[in-house]
């Protein structure tokens, strides 16, 4: 009888421990799954926001001021880092300019600007693209023989004082992010494609001529970004050499970190 009681007691303890372990394990799994779901949701949302890249800058890769062009006598006067010491002899120099439908191509034999080239620079408009193509001979460092080479430089004419968002670059990026990043996340879960929007800061500091050059892939987001630029606060307008306000073109880029 005593042995039966002992065995019965052990069975009760065993069942109780097993029941406790099963119940604890079951609750732990539920809590763990819930935590994973919440964390996954947060990470996904944060990654989407973190992956968005914002940038605003002049609509050019390399620039030159109008005043600098008008004072230039030789190529090195307006092309920063011009490799004068590399060139043994000039073959030809072509300076071309393009703005809207107007295009000019002017040639010379060396790095000294001709009268027609100087006249072009004297009357050149802002935002005009200038391309300088130089064909020249360079001495081979090993054989010392002259070899023909070519250099191409592209420049965009900008004002002496560029337009500036009041508060600086960080302020304009903060404005753009604060007024778009959450809305973009609500509109689409898909990563935003790299987009480019051009705009002009006018003489009054307001943005105009806002043009979508490359879509985000979502028309609703495109409209949101265009409206954001149209309605953004005023900038300090660009100024020419005489201190007079002039318009200047800019680009706003947004997209994945590796896509702009």
N, C-alpha and C positions, 0 to 999 in steps of 0.2 A: 504493500500500500504506500509506504513511504517513498519507494522508488518511483511509483506511478505519479505521486505528487511532484516529485523533483522533475520528472520528464515533462509533465504538464506545464510546470512553471517555466521551464526552459523554452518550451514551444511558444508560450505567451510572450516571453521576452524577445525571442527571435522574430516573431510576427510583428511585434511592436517596432523593433529596430528596422525591419524591412520596410514597414509602412512609413516610418519617419523618413528613411532614406529615399524612398520612392517619391514621397510628397515633396521633400526638399529639392530633389533632382528635377521634378516636374516644374516647380515654381522657378527654379534657377534658369531653366531653359526658356521659360516664358519671358522672364526679365531680360535675359541675354538677347533674345530675338528682337524684343522691343527696342533695346538700346542700340542694336545694330541698325535697325531701320531708321531710327532718329539720326544716328551719326551719319549714315549713308546719305540721307536727305540733306543734311547740313553741308557735308563735304561737297556734294554735287552742286549745290547752290553757290557755295563759296568759290569753287573752282571756276564756275562759269563767269563769275564777276572778276575774279583775279586774272582770268585769261584775256579780258578785254584790254586792248591797248589804245590809248588816246594820244594824239599828237597834233599840234598846230604849228604851222611855219609858213615861210614865204614860198610861193609857187615857183621854186627854182632849185637847182642843185648847186649852182655856183653863180655868184652875183658880182656886179660892178656898179658903182654909183654913176649917175649921169654926169656929175661934176668931174669925176676922175677921167671919164672918157673924153670930155670936152677939153681937158688940159693935156691929154696924152700926145706925145711926139713919136714915141717908139712903142713896140709891143709890150716891153717890160714895164711900161708906165701904168698899164691897166690890167695886166695878167700877173697876178701874184705867183711868185715862185717860177717865173719864166726862166728856162734853162739856157741862159746866154752862153755859158762856158762850154756847153755840149756841141754847139753848132760851129762847124768849120767853114761852111759856105751855104748861102741861101740859093734855093732853086726857084721857089715862088711862094708868095703869101697871098691867100685869098681871104677876104673878110666879107661875110654875108650877113645880112640882117633880115629878120622876118617878123612881121606883126600883121595879123589878120590876113588880108589878101596882098599886102605890099611886101615885095622882096627885092633886095639889091645884092649884087655880087661885084666886088671891087678887087682888083689884083694889083700887086706891086712885086718888086724884085728882091726886097730885103725887109729888115725889121723896122725901117723908118716909114712912118705913115705918109702916104701921098696926100696931096691937097684934096682930092676927091674923097678919100677915106676920112680925113679930118672934117670935111664938110658934112659927111654922113653922121659923124658923131656929134657935131654941133647942133644938128636938128633932130636927133633921135628921140623917140618917145619912151616913156616909162613902160615897163613890162615887155619891151622888145627883146627878142632873143638874138644874140650875136654868136656866130660861129667863126672861129679863126682856124684856118687850115694852113699849116706851114710845112712845106717840103724843103728838106735841107740835106746837106752832106755831113756825115759824122765820121771821125777817124776811128777805125777799129783798133782797140787797145792792144791786140796781139800782132796783127799783120801790119798795122798803121796805114792800111789802104782806106780810101774814102768810100763810104757806103751810104746809099740813099735811104732816108727815113722820112716819116711823116708824123706830125703832131696835130691833134684836133682838140680845141678848147671851146666849150659852149658856155656862154654867160648870159644872164638876164639883167636888164637895166633896172635898177631900183632907186628909190629916193635917197637923198643924203641922210635923212633921219627916217627910219622905218616906223610904221605904225606900231603901237604898243597897247595891249590890254591894260586898263587901269588896275594896278596891283601886281602886274607882272605875269610871267608865264604860268607859274603854279596856280594862280587865281583863275585863269581861263580854263585850265584843265580841271580844277575843282568844280567850277561852274558847270562844265559839260558833263562830268561824271555824276554830280549830285542830281542833275535834272534828267538823266537818261538811264543810268545803269540799272536801277530797280525796275523801271518801266520796260526796258529791253528784256529783263529776266522774266517778267510777267507775260510779255507778248509771245516769246518763243523760248523753248528749251534747247533749241539747236544753236550751236556756236555761230556767232555773227561772222559773216564773210568780210574780208577786208574791203573797206569802202573808202572812197575819196570824194570830198565835196569841196568845190572851189567857191570862194567868195571874195568880194572886194570891200575893203574898209574905205568908205568915201571921205570926202573933205570934212563932213560933219561928224565923223567918227562912227557912223552907223554902218552895219553890214548890208550890202545890197548885191545884186547879181549872183545870188546864191544858186549854184548849179551842181546837181548830182552827177559826178563823173563816173562813178563806179558803185553799183548797188550793193547793199548788204545781203541781198537775196530775199529780203522781206519788205514789201512795199509800205507796211505800217511803220516799221522801224525807220525806213528811208524818210518818210514824211515827218516822223518825230524829230530826227536829226536836222532836217532842213529847217523846220520851225524853230528849233533850238537856236540855230545860228541867226535866223531872221530877227528873233526877239531878244537876242543877248544884249547886255549893257553896252554902252558906248565905249569906244577905244580912244586913245590919243591918236589923232590922224597923223599920217606921214607928212613930212615937210621937205621942200626942195632947198637948194642952196641959199635962196633968198628968204627962207623962213615961212614960205607960203604953203598952206595945206594942200596936199595932193592925194589922189587915190592910190591904193596899193592892193595887189592881189595876194591872197593867202590860200592855203589848203588845210582842211581838217581831215585827218585820217583816223579810222577806227577799225578794229578787227581783232583777230587772234594775235597772240604775242609774236608768233613767227610769220604773220601774214601781211604786215604792213611794210 
